[in-house]
């Protein structure tokens, strides 16, 4: 139903997850440094096969992380869960609420404050910083599965 990339959690965004929304559950797939490095190497190798030089390889590797989450559109949910021991799922009946807030610009400190998503569920509470998607897009993806639990 949808994929939400770059959800950061922990102090200073220590962990990054991709949220995969299926018809039956929410899957949180952790993006590790090893996965990023493998994707960079894959992108460089593809650029080399296309005969691109140094700058072509550099551009391919620089942009590779922006599209890594697209792989989850075609992966079986069980394969996503088994990809990393830190990946986990939350079933709709376990969700108590999802609160998503928009980011804003703090004029006093001249900095952008990112949006947030807080999921309360039977296993506790998880907080994420939103990086690449607008809150309304995420709400629209979650609503068919979670309904009025999404605010």
C-alpha positions as CSV (number, residue, x, y, z in Angstrom):
1,X,0.0,0.0,0.0
2,X,2.9,2.3,0.5
3,X,6.6,2.9,1.5
4,X,7.8,5.7,3.7
5,X,11.6,6.2,3.6
6,X,14.0,7.7,6.1
7,X,12.2,7.6,9.4
8,X,14.8,8.4,12.0
9,X,14.6,7.4,15.6
10,X,16.7,7.5,18.7
11,X,18.9,10.3,19.9
12,X,20.2,12.4,17.0
13,X,18.5,9.9,14.6
14,X,20.7,7.0,15.4
15,X,18.6,4.5,13.5
16,X,16.9,4.9,10.2
17,X,13.9,2.8,9.1
18,X,11.7,2.4,6.1
19,X,8.0,1.9,6.9
20,X,6.4,-0.6,4.6
21,X,2.6,-0.4,4.8
22,X,0.8,-3.6,3.6
23,X,-2.8,-4.6,3.7
24,X,-2.3,-6.5,7.0
25,X,0.6,-4.8,8.9
26,X,3.2,-2.1,9.3
27,X,6.7,-3.3,8.7
28,X,9.7,-1.3,9.9
29,X,12.9,-2.2,8.0
30,X,16.1,-0.8,9.4
31,X,18.6,0.8,7.0
32,X,22.1,-0.1,8.2
33,X,25.5,1.3,7.2
34,X,26.3,-2.0,5.6
35,X,23.2,-1.9,3.4
36,X,24.0,1.7,2.3
37,X,27.6,0.7,1.5
38,X,26.4,-2.3,-0.5
39,X,24.0,-0.1,-2.4
40,X,26.8,2.4,-3.2
41,X,29.0,-0.4,-4.5
42,X,26.2,-1.8,-6.6
43,X,25.5,1.7,-8.1
44,X,29.2,2.2,-8.9
45,X,29.4,-1.2,-10.6
46,X,26.3,-0.4,-12.7
47,X,27.8,2.9,-13.7
48,X,31.1,1.2,-14.7
49,X,29.2,-1.3,-16.8
50,X,27.6,1.6,-18.6
51,X,31.1,2.9,-19.3
52,X,30.8,6.0,-17.2
53,X,33.9,7.6,-15.8
54,X,34.8,8.9,-12.4
55,X,32.0,11.6,-12.2
56,X,29.4,9.2,-13.5
57,X,30.3,6.6,-10.8
58,X,30.4,9.4,-8.2
59,X,26.9,10.6,-9.2
60,X,25.5,7.1,-9.2
61,X,26.8,6.4,-5.7
62,X,25.7,9.8,-4.4
63,X,22.1,9.2,-5.5
64,X,21.9,5.5,-4.7
65,X,20.6,6.0,-1.2
66,X,17.7,8.2,-2.2
67,X,16.0,5.2,-4.0
68,X,17.0,2.3,-1.8
69,X,13.5,2.1,-0.3
70,X,12.0,1.4,-3.7
71,X,13.1,-2.2,-3.4
72,X,10.5,-2.8,-0.8
73,X,7.7,-2.3,-3.3
74,X,8.5,-5.7,-4.8
75,X,9.7,-7.7,-1.8
76,X,7.5,-10.2,0.0
77,X,6.7,-9.0,3.6
78,X,8.3,-12.0,5.1
79,X,11.5,-11.4,3.2
80,X,11.6,-7.8,4.5
81,X,11.2,-9.0,8.1
82,X,14.0,-11.6,7.6
83,X,16.4,-9.1,6.0
84,X,17.6,-7.7,9.3
85,X,17.1,-8.9,12.9
86,X,16.1,-5.4,13.9
87,X,13.2,-5.3,11.4
88,X,9.8,-5.7,13.0
89,X,6.1,-5.5,12.4
90,X,3.1,-4.0,14.1
91,X,-0.4,-5.4,13.3
92,X,-3.3,-3.0,13.0
93,X,-5.1,-4.4,16.1
94,X,-1.9,-3.6,18.1
95,X,-2.0,0.1,17.1
96,X,-3.6,2.5,19.6
97,X,-2.9,5.7,17.7
98,X,-0.6,7.4,15.2
99,X,0.0,11.1,15.5
100,X,1.8,12.8,12.6
101,X,2.8,16.4,12.9
102,X,4.2,18.8,10.2
103,X,7.6,20.3,10.4
104,X,8.1,24.1,10.5
105,X,10.7,26.8,10.2
106,X,11.9,28.2,13.5
107,X,12.6,31.9,12.7
108,X,14.3,32.6,16.0
109,X,17.1,30.1,15.3
110,X,16.7,30.1,11.4
111,X,16.4,26.3,11.2
112,X,13.9,23.8,9.8
113,X,12.2,21.6,12.4
114,X,11.2,18.3,10.8
115,X,7.9,16.6,11.1
116,X,7.3,13.8,13.6
117,X,5.3,10.6,13.8
118,X,4.5,8.9,17.1
119,X,3.0,5.4,17.1
120,X,1.4,4.2,20.3
121,X,0.8,0.5,20.3
122,X,0.5,-2.5,22.7
123,X,4.3,-2.8,22.6
124,X,4.9,0.7,23.7
125,X,5.6,3.9,21.8
126,X,7.9,4.7,18.9
127,X,8.8,8.2,17.7
128,X,10.2,9.0,14.3
129,X,11.4,12.1,12.6
130,X,10.1,12.6,9.1
131,X,12.6,13.4,6.5
132,X,11.4,12.8,2.9
133,X,7.6,12.8,2.8
134,X,4.9,15.2,3.7
135,X,2.8,14.2,6.7
136,X,-0.4,14.2,4.7
137,X,1.0,11.7,2.2
138,X,1.8,9.4,5.1
139,X,-1.6,9.8,6.6
140,X,-3.2,9.0,3.3
141,X,-1.2,5.8,3.1
142,X,-2.0,4.7,6.7
143,X,-5.7,5.6,6.7
144,X,-6.9,2.6,4.7
145,X,-5.2,0.2,7.2
146,X,-5.7,2.1,10.5
147,X,-8.6,4.4,9.9
148,X,-9.4,6.9,12.7
149,X,-6.3,5.8,14.7
150,X,-4.4,8.1,12.4
151,X,-4.4,11.8,13.4
